[in-house]
Every structure is written in C-alpha cells, then in structure tokens.
C-alpha cells in the first residue's frame, strides 16, 4: 500500500504535490518523494520518513516545473527500509522517465532476470517498482524504434507492460518531453482516480490513489482510471486515453474499504464512509440473529477507522455508542510497524482508556479488522483493567486467514491470528468473552452495494482466492522464507503445509 499523485498544471506544481502527499500520508509513512519536470530536466527529492520530515523549504524550491509526480511509501514483504528504495525511481534511457507505483508485482523475480538477460537493463534495488520502471522503459524503446514517440506508441508500450507484469499496480510516470502517464493493472486491484480543475489559464489534471487528494486541492473528481486503461496528459494539457489490456476486469481490493482508505474518499464509484456504515449494520443484524439474548451495555469503537461501523452497529442493536479510547495522534499506525514487539509496545502509548465508560459494563468493542491480534489483545486487557464485566469484540471484516500478495504487508500465516483458529479459539487468544466477525458475503454486499455495478473484489486475505491466477503455494512459501531471512518471525510453513484455497486460482 502506497500513495501516488500525478499533476499537470499551469503553474508550478511542487506545493500541490506536497499537499497531495500530506492527504495520502495514511497510505505510507516509511518514505516520500516528489519529482517534477521543467522542460527536459527532472528535479527530484526523496527520503525516509513522513512527508513533513522529508521536505524542507530549500527542497521545495528546487522542484521546478508545472508537472510532476509524488509518492509516499509503505514497504511490503522482502523490501528494505533504505533511502535507495524511496520513490519515484528514475532511468535516463530511452527518454528519461521517473515512476511511482502502488501495489506489488507477483512475478518480479522472473522479470528481474528477464530485464538483465534480454532487455540488457540493470535494476539496482530490491524494489519491484524499479522492475516495473525498467519494463516500461524497454517497451517504450521498442514501441518507438524508428518512429516518433507519440501517444499511440506509448499506449502500445503499456499494452506490453500489461502482458509482462503480473499482480497489482497503479502507476504514475513522467516521460521527458511527453508528459504524465498513468495506468492501472488489468484487474484494477489498487485504486487510481482522475480529476480536473478548470482555471483562467487552462485545464489542469490530477491523478491520485484516492479522491480525498483531489477534493482538498480543488480538483473535481471525473472518474476512476479503468482497469487496464492508460492515460496520457502532455505538457500542454492535452488528454489521451486508451484501453491497453486484452481482457480487463474490475476486481478492486476490498480491504481498501475496510481499513486502508480514508472514509471521505470515493474509489471505483464507491463511498468508503457509506460502506463502513453498511458494515456496522450488517454485523449488527448477524449478532442479533446468532445471539438474540446477549446483553450489551455499550458499543465502543477502536479509533479511528471503525467509528462509522461502530455507530451503525450500536443503532442496529439499540444500545448506546460511546467513545472509550482516546488516541495519541503522534504515534504511528501499529499495522505499519515492522516488528511484533514494536507493535505491542506501542499500543498503550497510542490509546488510553476512559475508565468511566467500562466500569461494571458489558462492553462490545468494535474494530475494522483483526489481523495479527496484538492490538486487540492489549485493548481487551485495557477494558478489563478499567472494570468491564464482559468484553466482546466485533470485527467489521471477516477473519483474515490468508496472505496478501498485492501490496499489503500481511504475507505470513504466522502473523495472522485467524489462520487455523475457530472464533472461540480467537476469543481465547485475545482474552475476549466472544468475537463476532463479518461474513464475507455480507461484506461484498456492503461494499458493492446496489448501484456500483461491482460484484467481484480481490478478497484474497479472507478467502485465499488470488484473482491474478498466478499464485501458488510455492510462491507463498517463498514470501514467508524471505521474511524468515529478515528475522520478522522465527519459523514458517513449507509449500506443502500451506493450507490455502488454491483450487479457484488453478482453475482461473
């Protein structure tokens, strides 16, 4: 999960890009970077840390030009926390290209060897984004061989990228002398939206991971970049687009709506906030159905993502909604922290309980999901320490049982609390009296709704169905092995031991 922004404006674009990254900071807190184009010259600054820490006034002054791209990074399995891994990436051949990427290529090892042996290109980091950049650069060179690099040639190159690259990718790139290129993988797993701002000087365009970045910067949301589609906006603001995939399908990541995206965003025509309200309502219906006699005195959300769901859940159950935890906003998200010990240590620094709301009550705690269980366990104990009589725990999402390979750092079953455990066993693990999970069918209905026209999602972390059709047990075992090498955890499973629902993958 990363945040990407691309803008073609009529005035210097550096401040817009910076502000766009600030609005997408929740998508990546590890590193940030901005690249702008001024004529045939790129200007770039990037580094480790939050956006506010990476850029100083002197850095911003050097980012000249009216078009540019920006990226905030969240590292995934196998990637290093190094300044060299910060994006955008740059190549000087064939035309000069900088690129930022959100997602994960599932065949990056194969591509890396292919790039070196066949394309005669060198990849200097472990980042699959640099692999993607070099594939694009090679295909642009091939498409323009003996011809001018025009929109048709650029779209032909993107078509070849789609044929070679597997997995999830939403991408923004600058090509010297040609403008801003944006494209999305043929399954549309990671989000990408486009907006427009009409000024007295002419029309400006912006692409971003989420619509919230457009809204706050004065751009009107036009639509989503379609799966497999490429968009080219030249330096004069001329707009070109083409479908570059043979058989595109819209399968957005459902976890974006559960946890990753800001609630004020709209992606693939779906309001994140509305979906989270529906999640609470459907889960409330389930609890009433399976536990009609349960006594709950209060519903308390785990801030911040679960608030809309918790509010609707309380309304559905007819019990009070209360704020029971105060969040320290200067502590980073525990989900993003690299080590289990670090996450555990940070929970009580991040949240503090209001004892009055728990003492002597049967409390239903509501969170967006339960991934590793570290935070959930600590929070349940906090509620008990405050005198709660009974502590129930509800998840707006189904049990997370399978690794995610499309850009979310959940690669190991050893880090997933629900893998191999029943609901009763999960409740025991986190110290709760009971846990209540959303059903996947209800979640799909909650996110898809009746009007979006989307009925299929990437829900692989819930059901083990990998929609790209190229994920094997051996591939997943390799990811786990790479994390063992990095000492993220102590042991793992072999490919033969991975209990995955791969039948749907193998038949797709």
C-alpha positions as a printed Julia matrix, in Angstrom:
508×3 Matrix{Float64}:
   0.0     0.0     0.0
   1.4     3.35   -1.08
   0.05    6.74   -2.1
   0.67    8.2    -5.56
  -0.1    11.58   -7.1
   0.44   12.99  -10.58
  -0.39   16.56  -11.68
  -0.2    18.56  -14.91
  -0.84   22.2   -14.03
  -0.49   25.68  -15.5
   1.64   26.96  -12.64
   4.43   25.44  -10.5
   3.23   22.12   -9.17
   5.54   21.49   -6.2
   3.18   22.74   -3.48
   0.22   20.83   -4.94
   2.22   17.61   -4.94
   3.36   18.16   -1.36
  -0.19   18.85   -0.21
  -1.42   15.79   -2.1
   1.09   13.6    -0.31
   0.02   15.03    3.04
  -3.53   13.97    2.26
  -2.36   10.47    1.38
   0.06   10.1     4.3
  -2.1     7.34    5.79
  -1.16    5.16    2.81
   2.56    5.17    3.6
   4.72    6.51    6.39
   8.09    4.97    5.55
   9.35    7.31    2.81
   8.23   10.07    0.48
   9.39   11.64   -2.75
   8.49   14.22   -5.4
   9.75   14.55   -8.98
   8.92   17.45  -11.29
   9.71   18.18  -14.93
  10.85   21.55  -16.23
  11.45   21.3   -19.95
  13.89   18.42  -20.44
  15.09   18.44  -16.84
  13.82   16.38  -13.92
  14.05   17.7   -10.38
  13.65   15.15   -7.59
  13.87   14.95   -3.84
  13.03   11.92   -1.7
  13.96   10.34    1.62
  12.88    8.25    4.58
  10.17    9.44    6.96
   6.89   11.31    6.93
   6.19   13.89    4.24
   6.64   16.77    6.66
  10.09   15.43    7.65
  11.41   14.66    4.17
  10.84   18.09    2.61
  12.28   21.41    3.69
  11.84   24.82    2.07
  15.13   24.51    0.2
  13.99   21.13   -1.19
  10.69   22.55   -2.38
  12.36   25.48   -4.13
  14.38   23.07   -6.24
  11.28   21.23   -7.5
  10.59   23.43  -10.52
   8.09   22.81  -13.28
   4.37   22.62  -13.98
   4.05   18.84  -13.98
   5.19   16.19  -11.56
   4.52   13.04   -9.6
   4.76   12.19   -5.9
   4.84    9.04   -3.8
   4.6     8.04   -0.14
   5.85    4.55    0.59
   4.69    1.71    2.77
   7.12   -1.23    2.49
   5.87   -4.77    1.87
   7.4    -8.22    2.23
  11.02   -8.52    1.19
  11.61   -4.79    0.81
  14.24   -2.86    2.69
  13.92    0.34    4.67
  16.56    2.2     2.73
  16.71    5.64    1.1
  17.5     3.82   -2.15
  14.03    2.23   -2.03
  12.21    5.57   -1.79
  10.25    6.55   -4.88
   9.97    7.91   -7.55
  12.61    5.91   -9.47
  14.49    7.29  -12.47
  16.04    5.93  -15.67
  17.73    8.06  -18.31
  17.13    5.72  -21.26
  15.45    5.77  -23.67
  13.84    9.17  -22.98
  14.22    9.93  -19.3
  11.45    8.52  -17.1
  10.52    8.81  -13.43
   7.91    6.48  -11.96
   5.93    5.9    -8.78
   3.98    2.72   -8.13
   1.39    1.44   -5.67
   0.96   -2.31   -5.49
   3.09   -5.42   -5.85
   4.31   -7.36   -8.89
   3.89  -11.06   -8.26
   6.37  -12.07  -10.98
   9.08   -9.55  -10.14
  11.8   -12.19   -9.7
  11.16  -13.55  -13.19
  11.06  -10.04  -14.63
  14.26   -9.08  -12.88
  16.13  -11.91  -14.6
  14.42  -11.18  -17.91
  15.34   -7.5   -17.75
  19.0    -8.31  -17.18
  19.35  -11.16  -19.68
  17.07   -9.99  -22.51
  16.42   -6.27  -22.1
  20.04   -5.5   -21.12
  18.94   -3.33  -18.23
  20.15   -3.12  -14.65
  17.94   -2.97  -11.55
  19.8    -1.53   -8.58
  17.37   -2.13   -5.69
  15.08   -4.87   -4.39
  12.01   -2.82   -5.29
   9.53   -4.25   -7.75
   8.73   -0.65   -8.67
  12.17   -0.29  -10.23
  11.49   -3.52  -12.11
   8.23   -2.04  -13.41
  10.03    1.14  -14.46
  12.61   -0.79  -16.47
   9.94   -2.92  -18.16
   8.12    0.27  -19.16
  11.35    1.89  -20.38
  12.23   -1.12  -22.52
   8.76   -1.31  -24.05
   8.78    2.42  -24.81
  12.07    1.96  -26.6
  10.69   -0.97  -28.59
   7.46    0.88  -29.47
   9.35    3.96  -30.64
  12.0     2.1   -32.63
  12.38    4.01  -35.89
   9.32    6.14  -35.06
   8.41    9.18  -33.06
   7.24    8.51  -29.53
   3.61    9.57  -29.86
   0.54    8.61  -27.78
  -0.07    5.52  -29.91
   3.46    4.25  -29.24
   3.15    4.97  -25.52
  -0.12    3.06  -25.31
   1.43    0.19  -27.24
   4.21    0.08  -24.65
   1.7    -0.02  -21.78
  -0.06   -2.92  -23.51
   3.21   -4.82  -23.43
   3.67   -3.91  -19.76
   0.3    -5.49  -19.04
   1.33   -8.66  -20.85
   4.62   -8.96  -18.98
   3.76   -7.73  -15.48
   1.5    -9.69  -13.14
  -0.04   -8.57   -9.89
  -1.33   -5.21   -8.71
  -0.1    -1.85   -9.9
  -1.43    1.67  -10.06
   1.29    3.78  -11.66
   2.21    7.38  -12.42
   5.21    8.31  -14.57
   6.75   11.35  -16.24
   8.33   10.97  -19.66
  10.63   13.82  -20.65
   9.07   15.88  -23.42
   5.83   13.89  -23.42
   4.03   14.48  -20.14
   2.3    12.46  -17.44
   1.43    8.79  -17.95
  -0.88    6.92  -15.56
  -2.11    3.34  -15.81
  -3.74    0.65  -13.72
  -3.37   -3.14  -13.78
  -5.95   -5.15  -15.79
  -7.72   -6.28  -12.6
  -7.96   -2.8   -11.08
  -6.79   -4.08   -7.7
  -5.22   -0.87   -6.42
  -7.18    2.39   -6.74
  -6.49    5.33   -9.06
  -8.79    8.29   -9.72
  -8.55   11.28  -12.05
  -9.74   14.84  -11.57
  -9.82   18.15  -13.41
  -9.51   21.79  -12.45
 -10.56   24.45  -14.96
  -8.64   27.71  -14.44
  -8.38   31.0   -16.31
  -5.06   29.74  -17.73
  -6.48   26.44  -18.92
  -7.42   22.95  -17.69
  -5.29   21.15  -15.12
  -5.39   17.4   -14.44
  -4.59   15.3   -11.42
  -4.46   11.56  -10.75
  -4.23   10.14   -7.23
  -4.77    6.99   -5.2
  -7.86    8.44   -3.51
 -10.37   11.15   -4.29
  -9.69   12.94   -1.0
  -6.49   14.31   -2.54
  -8.48   15.79   -5.43
 -11.17   17.31   -3.23
  -8.85   19.19   -0.94
  -6.76   20.61   -3.8
  -9.73   21.97   -5.73
  -9.92   19.31   -8.44
 -13.25   17.84   -9.49
 -13.4    14.06   -9.5
 -14.05   12.9   -13.06
 -13.87    9.13  -12.71
 -11.6     6.23  -11.91
  -8.84    5.12  -14.19
 -10.3     1.88  -15.51
  -8.52   -1.47  -15.08
  -6.02   -1.83  -17.94
  -6.52    1.78  -19.05
  -3.66    4.19  -19.7
  -3.99    7.98  -19.56
  -1.51   10.39  -21.09
  -1.59   14.14  -20.41
   1.02   16.11  -22.3
   2.75   19.26  -21.13
   0.12   21.42  -22.84
  -2.71   19.69  -21.02
  -3.94   17.59  -23.96
  -5.67   14.44  -22.69
  -5.36   11.0   -24.31
  -6.55    7.63  -23.07
  -6.8     4.05  -24.32
  -7.72    0.64  -23.01
  -4.43   -1.28  -23.17
  -5.38   -4.67  -21.71
  -6.84   -7.58  -23.63
  -9.44   -8.68  -21.06
  -9.72   -6.15  -18.22
 -11.82   -6.98  -15.17
 -12.68   -4.75  -12.24
 -11.69   -6.5    -9.02
 -10.75   -3.75   -6.53
  -9.13   -4.68   -3.23
 -11.93   -4.97   -0.68
  -9.53   -4.28    2.19
  -9.16   -0.72    0.89
 -12.73   -0.07    2.01
 -12.37   -1.91    5.32
  -9.18   -0.25    6.52
  -6.74    1.36    4.12
  -8.63    4.27    2.53
  -9.76    7.46    4.21
 -13.52    7.48    4.91
 -14.01   10.7     2.9
 -12.68    9.06   -0.28
 -14.66    7.69   -3.21
 -12.99    4.93   -5.23
 -14.47    2.98   -8.13
 -17.62    5.0    -7.59
 -17.99    3.68   -4.03
 -18.08    5.89   -0.93
 -15.75    4.47    1.71
 -17.79    6.06    4.5
 -21.07    4.58    3.29
 -19.56    1.12    3.03
 -18.36    1.33    6.63
 -21.82    2.32    7.79
 -23.26   -0.7     5.98
 -20.63   -2.96    7.56
 -21.85   -1.99   11.01
 -25.47   -2.52   10.1
 -24.96   -5.98    8.61
 -22.81   -7.08   11.52
 -25.47   -5.84   13.92
 -28.03   -7.98   12.11
 -25.75  -11.01   12.42
 -25.21  -10.52   16.17
 -28.95  -10.18   16.77
 -29.53  -13.33   14.73
 -26.93  -15.6    16.33
 -27.03  -14.19   19.89
 -30.55  -12.85   20.45
 -30.18  -12.93   24.24
 -26.78  -11.29   24.56
 -26.66   -8.33   26.96
 -24.55   -5.43   25.7
 -24.5    -2.15   27.61
 -22.35   -0.08   25.29
 -20.59   -0.19   21.89
 -17.11    1.38   21.86
 -15.04    1.82   18.69
 -11.29    1.36   18.39
 -10.35    4.7    16.82
 -10.36    5.8    14.13
 -11.3     3.58   11.19
 -14.07    1.65   12.94
 -16.11    4.64   14.11
 -18.72    4.67   11.3
 -19.25    0.9    11.6
 -19.48    1.05   15.4
 -22.04    3.85   15.28
 -24.3     1.93   12.93
 -23.79   -1.28   14.9
 -24.93    0.45   18.09
 -28.01    1.83   16.34
 -28.86   -1.62   14.99
 -28.52   -3.22   18.43
 -30.32   -0.36   20.15
 -27.54    0.29   22.68
 -25.53    3.42   23.43
 -22.47    4.34   21.4
 -19.62    5.78   23.45
 -16.05    6.88   22.93
 -13.96    4.82   25.33
 -10.46    5.29   23.96
  -8.51    8.45   23.28
  -5.89    8.21   20.57
  -2.47    9.82   20.67
  -2.19   11.1    17.11
   1.57   11.41   17.3
   2.13    7.66   17.4
   2.26    5.81   14.05
  -0.18    3.1    12.98
   0.66   -0.23   14.65
  -0.32   -2.08   11.48
   2.55   -0.45    9.63
   5.23   -1.01   12.25
   7.71   -3.69   11.16
   8.18   -5.75   14.33
   5.72   -7.56   16.59
   7.49   -6.36   19.76
   7.38   -2.78   18.47
   3.64   -3.06   17.8
   2.91   -4.49   21.24
   4.94   -1.8    22.97
   3.16    0.99   21.14
  -0.47    0.05   21.8
  -0.77    1.65   25.24
   1.23    4.64   24.1
  -1.23    5.07   21.27
  -4.53    4.53   23.12
  -5.71    5.46   26.59
  -8.98    4.27   28.06
 -11.7     6.38   29.68
 -12.38    4.18   32.72
 -15.89    5.51   33.37
 -17.2     4.03   30.12
 -16.1     0.49   31.03
 -16.59    0.05   34.75
 -19.25   -2.56   35.55
 -20.49   -2.78   31.95
 -20.83   -5.44   29.27
 -18.8    -3.82   26.51
 -18.77   -4.57   22.79
 -15.53   -3.3    21.27
 -15.6    -2.65   17.53
 -12.59   -2.64   15.21
 -12.29   -2.58   11.42
 -10.44   -5.92   11.39
  -8.33   -8.3    13.43
  -5.08   -9.02   11.65
  -2.3   -10.1    13.99
  -4.32   -9.77   17.19
  -1.6    -7.9    19.09
  -3.57   -4.67   19.35
  -6.85   -6.49   20.03
  -5.35   -8.44   22.94
  -3.96   -5.3    24.56
  -7.2    -3.38   24.1
  -9.31   -6.15   25.63
  -6.99   -6.16   28.63
  -7.28   -2.38   28.91
 -11.07   -2.73   29.03
 -10.82   -5.34   31.77
  -8.34   -3.22   33.73
 -10.97   -0.45   33.68
 -13.51   -2.79   35.32
 -15.54   -4.07   32.36
 -17.74   -7.02   33.38
 -17.88   -8.7    29.97
 -15.77   -7.78   26.93
 -16.94   -8.77   23.46
 -15.01   -7.95   20.31
 -16.52   -7.3    16.87
 -14.71   -7.05   13.54
 -16.21   -5.19   10.59
 -14.24   -7.56    8.35
 -14.23  -11.35    8.08
 -11.36  -13.36    9.6
  -8.04  -12.57    7.89
  -6.71  -16.08    7.24
  -4.53  -15.8     4.13
  -1.5   -13.82    3.0
  -1.97  -10.76    0.81
   0.35  -10.57   -2.18
  -0.97   -7.44   -3.87
   0.67   -4.72   -1.8
  -0.5    -5.12    1.82
   2.03   -6.36    4.35
   0.2    -9.49    5.57
   2.38  -12.16    3.94
   2.78  -14.76    6.69
   0.17  -17.01    8.25
   2.22  -16.81   11.45
   1.2   -13.17   11.73
  -2.5   -13.84   11.1
  -4.45  -14.61   14.25
  -7.4   -16.24   12.49
  -5.43  -18.79   10.46
  -6.24  -22.26   11.78
  -8.38  -21.0    14.67
 -12.11  -21.02   15.34
 -13.94  -17.96   16.62
 -13.91  -19.44   20.12
 -10.16  -20.01   19.97
  -9.62  -16.47   18.67
 -11.65  -15.07   21.58
  -9.43  -17.01   23.99
  -6.29  -15.72   22.26
  -7.26  -12.07   22.66
  -8.9   -12.55   26.07
 -12.44  -11.66   24.97
 -15.65  -13.37   26.08
 -16.69  -13.72   22.43
 -15.74  -12.43   19.0
 -18.09  -11.54   16.16
 -16.85  -11.44   12.58
 -18.48  -10.06    9.47
 -19.47  -12.65    6.86
 -17.62  -12.25    3.56
 -20.85  -12.36    1.54
 -22.23   -9.51    3.65
 -19.01   -7.52    3.27
 -19.15   -7.86   -0.52
 -22.75   -6.64   -0.47
 -21.84   -3.8     1.9
 -19.03   -2.55   -0.35
 -20.59   -3.31   -3.72
 -23.99   -2.02   -2.76
 -26.8    -1.96   -5.28
 -25.61    0.8    -7.57
 -21.85    0.41   -8.02
 -22.07   -2.36  -10.6
 -19.1    -4.1    -8.94
 -19.77   -7.63   -7.73
 -16.23   -9.05   -7.68
 -13.44   -7.92   -5.42
  -9.97   -9.04   -4.5
 -10.77  -10.6    -1.12
  -7.78  -12.94   -1.08
  -6.81  -12.22    2.52
 -10.25  -13.54    3.54
 -10.91  -16.39    1.11
  -7.49  -17.35   -0.33
  -8.67  -16.77   -3.9
  -5.95  -14.91   -5.82
  -7.6   -13.3    -8.8
  -4.48  -12.92  -10.93
  -4.34  -16.71  -11.23
  -0.57  -17.0   -10.83
  -0.2   -17.51   -7.07
   0.96  -20.96   -5.97
   1.77  -22.48   -2.59
   5.42  -22.37   -3.61
   5.19  -18.64   -4.25
   3.65  -18.02   -0.83
   6.25  -20.21    0.85
   8.94  -18.13   -0.84
   7.48  -14.95    0.62
   7.45  -16.5     4.07
  11.04  -17.66    3.63
  12.13  -14.13    2.7
  10.56  -12.82    5.89
  12.33  -15.51    7.93
  15.6   -14.36    6.42
  14.73  -10.88    7.63
  14.02  -12.26   11.12
  10.47  -10.98   11.06
   9.4   -14.24   12.75
  11.06  -17.41   13.88
   9.63  -20.2    11.79
   7.27  -20.87    8.93
   5.49  -23.43    6.81
   6.66  -25.23    3.73
   4.72  -25.06    0.5
   3.21  -28.46    1.24
   1.97  -27.29    4.64
   0.22  -24.15    3.41
  -3.49  -24.82    3.8
  -4.7   -22.5     1.05
  -7.8   -22.41   -1.08
  -5.94  -22.61   -4.38
  -8.48  -24.58   -6.39
 -10.16  -21.42   -7.65
  -6.78  -19.97   -8.59
  -5.68  -23.02  -10.52
  -8.91  -23.13  -12.49
  -8.87  -19.43  -13.38
